[in-house]
C-alpha cells in the first residue's frame, strides 16, 4: 500500500490533500495523509461471458493511460429495446459491447446497430458525393435531373447494381 502511495505522489499530485497537526516530541508537525478512493462495482453490464467469483477478483488501478485496456478486458455490454422511430413500427433491439471510450461516440453506436449503420453509410456516401460535386455545375444539374425523372432514376439504379446481386433488392 505504501509503495502505491509513493508512486502516486511521485507521478501525480493528488487533488484532495488532507493534513492534520500532530505533536511529536513536543514539536508541532503537519502530517499529510493521502486520499485514496476505492470503488467496488460490477461494471460489465449485461456481460455475455462468465465472471469470476467475487473472492477471485482483484482490485485494479484504472487511470487515463490504461482505461481502454481495462474496458476491453471487462467488455461491458448494453442490451435493451427502444421504440423504432425509423419505420414507426414495433421496437428495435439494441445489443452493444463496448471495448474503448471511442465506442461511446454517436457514430460508433450507430455502426453497431444494423438499421442505423445503413443510414450512417448512406449519409457518408451522400457527404462524399456532395464533396465530389462541389463546384461542378454539370454534375449538380445531372443529379437534379435524375431525381426529377423517375424513369431515369430507375434505369440508373438497375444499371448500377452488381451482377451477383439479384433483382429487386
N, C-alpha and C positions, 0 to 999 in steps of 0.2 A: 504494500500500500504506500509506504513512504517513497519508494522508487518512482511510482507513477506520479505522485505529487511533485517530486523534484523534476521529473520530465516536463510536466505541465508548467511549472514555474519557470523553467529554462526556456521553453519554446513558445509559450503563450501566457501572457499575464492574465490572471482571472479578472472577470468583470465585477465580481462580487468579492469584496475584501472584508473579512471580519477580523477585528482586532479587539483585544482586551488588555487591561493593565494588570500586571501581576507583580508582586513584591518578591524578589529573590535576594536573600541575604541582606535585607534591609534596603535594597535599591529597587526603585520603580523601573519596570521594563515592559515595553509593549510587545505582545506576542500576537502574531498573525496566524490564524488558522484558515486552512483552505476551505473553500466552498465546493463540496463535491456532491453532485446530484446523480442518483441512480433511478432509472425508470424500469419498472418491471411490467412488460406488456407483451401480448401476443400480437405482433404487427403484421402477421401473414394474411389476415383477412380470411377469405374462403379458399384457403390453400388446398390444392389438389393432392399434394404429397402428404406422406405421414410425418408428423412432427415427433421429435424425440421426447421422451418423458421429461417431466419438469426437473427431476433430480439430475438428469444427464445434460441439461442445458448449461451453458457458461455465460458469464457476463461479458459483453462485448463493448469495446470502446468505439463509438461512432463519432466521426468528425467529418469535416468538409472534404478531406483527402480520400477517405475510404467509404463514403456514403454510398456511391453507386455499386461498389463490390458487395457491400453488406446488403443492399437492397436486392441485388441479383441473387444472393445466396438465400434470402428469405422468400423471394418470389411472391410478394403479396398479390392477391387476386380479388377482383371485384366482380360479383355476379348478381345481376338484377334485371328487372324488366321495366321499360319505360313506354309511355304511350307513343305509338308510331305516328308521328306528325308528317312523315314523308308521304305516306299513302292515305293517312287518316283512318286506317283500319287496324284494329287489334293493338297488340303490344309488340315491342321489339326487344328481343333477348340480347343482353349485353354481357359478355364474359371477357374480361381484360386481365392480363397478367402484366405486372409492372416489373421491369428489370433495371431501370435507371430513372433519374429525375426527368430526362427528356421524354419519357413515356407519359408524363402528366400534361404535356402540351396539347392543345386542342387538335392540332394536325395529327399527332401520334395516336391520339384516342380515335380520331376519325379513321385512320388507317386500319385500326384493329376491329372496327365494326363494319361488316361487309357492305351494307347499303350505303353507309357514309363514305366508305372507301371508294365506291363507284362515283359518287358525287364529287369527291375530292379530286379524283383522277380527271373527271370531265372538266372541273374548274381549272385544274392545272393545264390541261390541253388547250382550253379556251384562252387562258392567260398567255400561253406560248404563241398561239395563233395571233392574238392581239399584238404581242411584241413583234412578231414577224411581219404583220401587216402595217405596222406603224409607219406612216409617211408614204405608203404605196396606194395611191388613189384608185388605180385599176383593180387591185386585189379587193379593196373595200367595196367597190361597185359590183364586182363579180359575186362576192358573198351576199350582198344585199339582194341581187337578182335571184340567186339560188334560194334564198329564204322566202322571197315573194312568190316564186313559181313552184308549186308542189310537185309537178311532173319532173322538173329539172332536179329538184332536191331528191326525189325518189330514185332517179337514174344515177345520181352521184352516190347515194347511199349503197345501192346494189353494185355499182362498179367498184366501190372502194372496199368491198368485203374480200377477205382472203378465200382462196379456192377451197380450203379444207373446212370452212365454216358452212353449215347447212343454211339453206334459205329460210328466212322468217325469224332469225334470231338477232 
